[in-house]
C-alpha cells in the first residue's frame, strides 16, 4: 500500500519533486462525494527553514449524486494545489486578528510529516460543486410520481395551484355553468 504521508526528512535542498498515486479505495466515501478513480498527485515541495510550500496538480474522477435526478455521475477533476505548511507549534490560536487571503492557504504539519490524504480530501471538498448536476439540461424528477424525466415521461399534472385560492376556483367552476339566460 502506498503511504499517504510525506516524510519531510526526505526533502533535501530547497526544492523536491513528489509524484504519488493513490487508489480510490484509500479515500472511502465522503458525505457529498466519492473518489471514483485513482488520485494522481504531482507536487513540487519547496523548503524554507521549517516552512514548506506544496505547489502542483491533483487529477482524479469524483462521483457525485445529481441534485436534480439523484443519479450518480463521475466528474473529471483537475485541481491546482498551492498550500503552505507550517509546524504545528506555531498554531497557537491566541488572540484575535483579521484573516487575510494568505491565511486561507496555510496548513500545519506535525512530527515532520504532511498527511497527503488529508490534503487531497480537503482540496476535493473545496472544489466540490454546491449543486452537482449530471448535465446542465438535467430535467430532474417528477414531483408527483418521482419518475426520472431524463429517461421517461409521465402524464402527471405538475402545475402548482395555490391552495389559498381553492374556494375561488370552486366558485368559478360552479358559476361558469351554461351562462345567463334571456327571457323573451
N, C-alpha and C positions, 0 to 999 in steps of 0.2 A: 504494500500500500504506500502511496506517495504521501510524504509528510506535508501537512498544511502549515507548517511552521517555517519561518525564515530565521535561521540562526545568524544573528548579527555578527558573531565572532568570525564567521566565514567571509564577511565583507572586508576585503583587503583594498587599501587605496581609496581614493576619493570617488571612484565610480565602479559599479559592479553590475553585471547583467544577470537577470534571473528569468528563466523560461520554465514555466511549470504547466502541467496539465492535470486536472483533477476530474475523476469520474463524476457523473451527475449524481450517482447514488451517495456520494460523500456529503451532499448537502441536504438530503431528505426533502421533505415537502414543507414549505412555509405556509403561512395562513393565506397569503394573497397569490402565491405562485409556486411553481416547482421548476427546478432546473431540469431541462429536458435533454441536454446533450453535454458532452464533456466541456469543461471550462478550461480555456486556454488563457494563461496569464503571462504576458510578456512585459517585464519591468526593467527599468534602469534604476538602480539604487545609488543614490549619491549620499556620501557620508560627510558630515561637517561636525567633528568632535563627537558628541553623543546625540546629535540630531541626524535624522535620516529623511531623505526625500524619495518617495516612490513615484516614478513617472512611467506611464506605459499604457497598455491596452488590455482589455478584458473582452473575450469573444466567447459566446455561447448561444444557446437557444433556451428560451424560458417559456414554460407552459402556463397560460392564464386561462381563466374562465371568462367568456364574453359576458359583459354586464347586461346585454340585451337578450341574447338567446340562451345563455348559460352553458353553451357548448365549449369544451376545452379547445384551445388552439395554441400553436407554437409561434413565438415571436423571436426572430433573429435579433440578437442583442450584441452590440459592439459599443463599449464604453471607454472613454479616455480616463485614465487614473492619474490623479495628481494629489497626493496626500503626504503631509509631513508628519513624522513620528518623533515624539519627544519622550524622554524617560518618565515613567510613572511618578517618580519622586517630585517632579516639578508641577504635577497636577495637584495643587494644594486646595483649590476651590474656595479660598478665603477671600472675603471682601467682595464688594460689588464693582463691576466695571462693564462698560459697554462692549458688546461683542462686535468685532469687525469682520469683514468678509474673509480675511486671512485666518481667523479663528475657526471658521467652519471647515477648513481642510486640515485641521490638526487632530491627530490621534496620539495615543500613548502606548508605549511598549513596556514590558516588564521582563526581567530575567534574561536580557539580551536576546529576546525572541519577538517576532511580529507574527501574529496569527493571520495568515493569508486567507484562511477560510472565513474568518470574521470580516476581513476586508472585502472579500467577494460578496458575502451576504449583504453587508452594508451598502455597497455600490449597487447591487441589484434592487434592493429596497428603494434606494433613492431614485433609481431610473424607472421603477415600475409605474405604468400609467395609472392615473387615478380611476379612470373608467376604461378598462381594456375592451376593445372591440375586435371581433374576429375579422370584420370588414366594415369599412365606413358606411356601406349600404345595407348593413345587417338590419333585417326587419323585425327581429325580436320574437317574443312570444305573444300569442293572442291573450289578452287579459281575461277573456271569458272562458275559453276552453283549454288554454295552455299549449296549443299547437305551435310548433316551431314554424313561423311564417316563411322562413328561408327554404323549407322542404315541402310544405304542404299549405293548402289553402283551406279555410273553413268558412262557413256561412254565418258566423256569429255577428250580431249587431253590436258593434263596439262604440257606437255613438254615445256620448255621455249626455245624460239628461239630469238637470239639476232637480233633486227631489223636492226642493222648496217650492217648485212650480207645478208639482203633480196635480194639485187641486185645480189650478187654472187650466192645465191640459185636459183634465176630465170635463170641465165646464165647456171648453172649446169643442170637444168632441160631441157632447150632448146638444149643444146649441147649433151645431153645424148640420142639423138634420136636413129635411127636404127644402128648407128655405121659406121665406114669407109667402103666405097665401093671399091671393087677391079675391076680393069679394066683388061680385059683379053681376 
